[in-house]
Amino acid sequence: MVESELWVGVAAVPLISGIVQMLRSAGLPARFSGLVAIVVGMILATGSMLSDAELTLIQRPAIIEALGQGLMAGLGASGFYDVTKAATNRVAFGDGRGDDG
């Protein structure tokens, strides 16, 4: 289960952000990006848990744990997107301090 937790913690955030960005370029309204990121995170984490070869019997606590990890990854991806967008805007349009700041 450690590999699954590591996957959700490290690789899922940019992956979820990329999936949401693809959906946005396909027409997803920006106001739904956060919700979609959370749902995608939960789906990916639950799918990762279900694909574990050692898991022979689906247990409710394992699914709840996977959904919680997906929720955290989705929220992380939403924040990652917002920070990246703010940094991109700051670089593209300046930081608002004028030419000498």
Short mmCIF file of the C-alpha atoms (twelve columns), coordinates in Angstrom:
data_MODEL
# 
_entry.id   MODEL 
# 
loop_
_atom_site.group_PDB 
_atom_site.id 
_atom_site.type_symbol 
_atom_site.label_atom_id 
_atom_site.label_alt_id 
_atom_site.label_comp_id 
_atom_site.label_asym_id 
_atom_site.label_seq_id 
_atom_site.Cartn_x 
_atom_site.Cartn_y 
_atom_site.Cartn_z 
_atom_site.pdbx_PDB_model_num 
ATOM 1   C CA . MET A 1   0.000   0.000  0.000   1 
ATOM 2   C CA . VAL A 2   3.007   2.298  0.414   1 
ATOM 3   C CA . GLU A 3   3.488   2.494  -3.351  1 
ATOM 4   C CA . SER A 4   -0.130  3.579  -3.780  1 
ATOM 5   C CA . GLU A 5   0.237   6.313  -1.156  1 
ATOM 6   C CA . LEU A 6   3.458   7.492  -2.783  1 
ATOM 7   C CA . TRP A 7   1.791   7.568  -6.211  1 
ATOM 8   C CA . VAL A 8   -1.092  9.645  -4.909  1 
ATOM 9   C CA . GLY A 9   1.251   11.940 -3.022  1 
ATOM 10  C CA . VAL A 10  3.831   12.625 -5.716  1 
ATOM 11  C CA . ALA A 11  2.657   11.834 -9.223  1 
ATOM 12  C CA . ALA A 12  -1.080  12.379 -8.988  1 
ATOM 13  C CA . VAL A 13  -1.122  16.156 -8.563  1 
ATOM 14  C CA . PRO A 14  0.494   17.069 -11.910 1 
ATOM 15  C CA . LEU A 15  -1.319  14.175 -13.598 1 
ATOM 16  C CA . ILE A 16  -4.709  15.367 -12.344 1 
ATOM 17  C CA . SER A 17  -3.838  18.946 -13.259 1 
ATOM 18  C CA . GLY A 18  -2.943  17.832 -16.779 1 
ATOM 19  C CA . ILE A 19  -6.173  15.852 -17.169 1 
ATOM 20  C CA . VAL A 20  -8.244  18.815 -15.996 1 
ATOM 21  C CA . GLN A 21  -6.357  21.136 -18.343 1 
ATOM 22  C CA . MET A 22  -7.102  18.777 -21.255 1 
ATOM 23  C CA . LEU A 23  -10.778 18.786 -20.280 1 
ATOM 24  C CA . ARG A 24  -10.732 22.591 -20.062 1 
ATOM 25  C CA . SER A 25  -9.285  22.862 -23.563 1 
ATOM 26  C CA . ALA A 26  -12.046 20.487 -24.687 1 
ATOM 27  C CA . GLY A 27  -14.694 22.888 -23.360 1 
ATOM 28  C CA . LEU A 28  -15.006 22.335 -19.602 1 
ATOM 29  C CA . PRO A 29  -16.024 25.620 -17.941 1 
ATOM 30  C CA . ALA A 30  -13.327 26.984 -15.621 1 
ATOM 31  C CA . ARG A 31  -15.703 27.154 -12.658 1 
ATOM 32  C CA . PHE A 32  -15.950 23.339 -12.616 1 
ATOM 33  C CA . SER A 33  -12.184 22.726 -12.699 1 
ATOM 34  C CA . GLY A 34  -11.837 22.260 -8.932  1 
ATOM 35  C CA . LEU A 35  -14.732 19.829 -8.709  1 
ATOM 36  C CA . VAL A 36  -13.482 17.852 -11.699 1 
ATOM 37  C CA . ALA A 37  -9.985  17.721 -10.181 1 
ATOM 38  C CA . ILE A 38  -11.398 16.232 -6.975  1 
ATOM 39  C CA . VAL A 39  -13.488 13.660 -8.853  1 
ATOM 40  C CA . VAL A 40  -10.564 12.684 -11.114 1 
ATOM 41  C CA . GLY A 41  -8.326  12.347 -8.053  1 
ATOM 42  C CA . MET A 42  -10.822 10.078 -6.328  1 
ATOM 43  C CA . ILE A 43  -11.252 7.953  -9.442  1 
ATOM 44  C CA . LEU A 44  -7.498  7.586  -9.964  1 
ATOM 45  C CA . ALA A 45  -6.798  6.756  -6.310  1 
ATOM 46  C CA . THR A 46  -9.627  4.220  -6.139  1 
ATOM 47  C CA . GLY A 47  -8.527  2.674  -9.437  1 
ATOM 48  C CA . SER A 48  -4.975  2.441  -8.140  1 
ATOM 49  C CA . MET A 49  -6.206  0.728  -4.989  1 
ATOM 50  C CA . LEU A 50  -8.371  -1.714 -6.937  1 
ATOM 51  C CA . SER A 51  -5.533  -2.589 -9.304  1 
ATOM 52  C CA . ASP A 52  -3.296  -3.674 -6.419  1 
ATOM 53  C CA . ALA A 53  -2.458  -7.344 -6.996  1 
ATOM 54  C CA . GLU A 54  -2.354  -8.104 -3.266  1 
ATOM 55  C CA . LEU A 55  -5.898  -6.902 -2.707  1 
ATOM 56  C CA . THR A 56  -8.086  -9.982 -2.858  1 
ATOM 57  C CA . LEU A 57  -11.142 -8.749 -0.997  1 
ATOM 58  C CA . ILE A 58  -12.440 -5.216 -1.345  1 
ATOM 59  C CA . GLN A 59  -12.764 -3.781 2.113   1 
ATOM 60  C CA . ARG A 60  -14.727 -0.670 2.962   1 
ATOM 61  C CA . PRO A 61  -11.884 0.993  4.947   1 
ATOM 62  C CA . ALA A 62  -9.507  0.575  1.990   1 
ATOM 63  C CA . ILE A 63  -11.965 2.235  -0.370  1 
ATOM 64  C CA . ILE A 64  -12.613 5.064  2.087   1 
ATOM 65  C CA . GLU A 65  -8.860  5.554  2.469   1 
ATOM 66  C CA . ALA A 66  -8.409  5.630  -1.314  1 
ATOM 67  C CA . LEU A 67  -11.224 8.160  -1.678  1 
ATOM 68  C CA . GLY A 68  -9.598  10.319 0.998   1 
ATOM 69  C CA . GLN A 69  -6.259  10.146 -0.782  1 
ATOM 70  C CA . GLY A 70  -7.977  11.054 -4.039  1 
ATOM 71  C CA . LEU A 71  -9.699  13.977 -2.358  1 
ATOM 72  C CA . MET A 72  -6.358  15.285 -1.087  1 
ATOM 73  C CA . ALA A 73  -4.733  14.797 -4.494  1 
ATOM 74  C CA . GLY A 74  -7.620  16.586 -6.234  1 
ATOM 75  C CA . LEU A 75  -7.449  19.496 -3.816  1 
ATOM 76  C CA . GLY A 76  -3.697  19.591 -4.283  1 
ATOM 77  C CA . ALA A 77  -4.127  19.659 -8.052  1 
ATOM 78  C CA . SER A 78  -6.613  22.535 -7.760  1 
ATOM 79  C CA . GLY A 79  -4.132  24.519 -5.695  1 
ATOM 80  C CA . PHE A 80  -1.289  23.560 -8.028  1 
ATOM 81  C CA . TYR A 81  -3.272  24.907 -10.982 1 
ATOM 82  C CA . ASP A 82  -4.106  28.167 -9.173  1 
ATOM 83  C CA . VAL A 83  -0.490  28.750 -8.137  1 
ATOM 84  C CA . THR A 84  0.782   27.984 -11.646 1 
ATOM 85  C CA . LYS A 85  -1.810  30.288 -13.186 1 
ATOM 86  C CA . ALA A 86  -0.950  33.120 -10.777 1 
ATOM 87  C CA . ALA A 87  2.780   32.707 -11.406 1 
ATOM 88  C CA . THR A 88  2.256   32.645 -15.168 1 
ATOM 89  C CA . ASN A 89  0.140   35.800 -15.023 1 
ATOM 90  C CA . ARG A 90  2.726   37.498 -12.838 1 
ATOM 91  C CA . VAL A 91  5.524   36.700 -15.280 1 
ATOM 92  C CA . ALA A 92  3.465   37.584 -18.369 1 
ATOM 93  C CA . PHE A 93  1.972   40.824 -17.060 1 
ATOM 94  C CA . GLY A 94  4.577   41.926 -14.522 1 
ATOM 95  C CA . ASP A 95  4.240   41.908 -10.787 1 
ATOM 96  C CA . GLY A 96  2.470   45.249 -10.468 1 
ATOM 97  C CA . ARG A 97  5.414   47.057 -8.843  1 
ATOM 98  C CA . GLY A 98  6.339   49.162 -11.834 1 
ATOM 99  C CA . ASP A 99  9.493   49.152 -13.941 1 
ATOM 100 C CA . ASP A 100 11.928  49.866 -11.133 1 
ATOM 101 C CA . GLY A 101 10.587  47.386 -8.542  1 
# 
